[in-house]
Amino acid sequence: MFSQFSHREHKQFWTICLVILAMLSLWLLFAPNGVIRYYRLQNEIAVVKAEAASLDEQNQALATEVRRLQKDPAYLEDVAREEYGLIRQNEMIFDFSRHSEKH
């Protein structure tokens, strides 16, 4: 089939094929739904999945905390003492953390 064409026509044919191939490649890369956008979206998906996993861990930790606060009186007392400075009735606190200055 190609034997009936001249060398110049062969060269033009392959040049046109290369130009079409180059245009198609560029279109596949940079089109609105092209390869570059695909990889960007894959990266975004990975980031969102990592955030979701982190939020799931935080959610589980908070759920455990809530269960312990609701069902474990000793834990509730520890939290009340540590975070809110609460004490039991007839209990005194001595704070030795401050040093008096000598004049």
GIVENJO-V636388 format. One record per pair of residues at least 6 apart in sequence whose C-alpha atoms are under 8 Angstrom apart, sorted by the first residue. I is the first residue (numbers start at 1). J is the second residue. If there is no record, write none. Layout:
# GIVENJO-V636388
((I;J) (I;J))
This chain:
# GIVENJO-V636388
((2;10) (27;34) (28;34) (28;35) (29;35) (29;36) (30;36) (30;37) (68;75) (68;76) (69;75) (69;76) (70;76) (80;86) (81;87))
